[in-house]
Amino acid sequence: MAVQHELSKAYYELREVYVSAVFGKSPDQLNAIEIKEIKEAYPFVPSEAQIK
C-alpha cells in the first residue's frame, strides 16, 4: 500500500510539472479539456496484481 501511495504521489508531481510547462497554470486552474490532456499524457492505472 505504501508503494502505491508513493507511485500516486510521483504521478501527481509529474502532472503538476507538465501543467506548469505546457499550460503555465496550476492544476486547480485547468478546464476539463486540459485535465483530459494531462490524463492522456500521464495516465495512471494502478494495479494490485499479485506477484508470484
Number of C-alpha atoms within 10 A of each C-alpha: 7 7 8 12 10 11 14 15 12 12 15 15 12 14 19 16 16 18 20 12 11 11 13 11 14 13 18 7 11 14 9 8 8 15 16 13 12 19 12 10 12 14 12 12 7 10 7 8 6 5 4 3
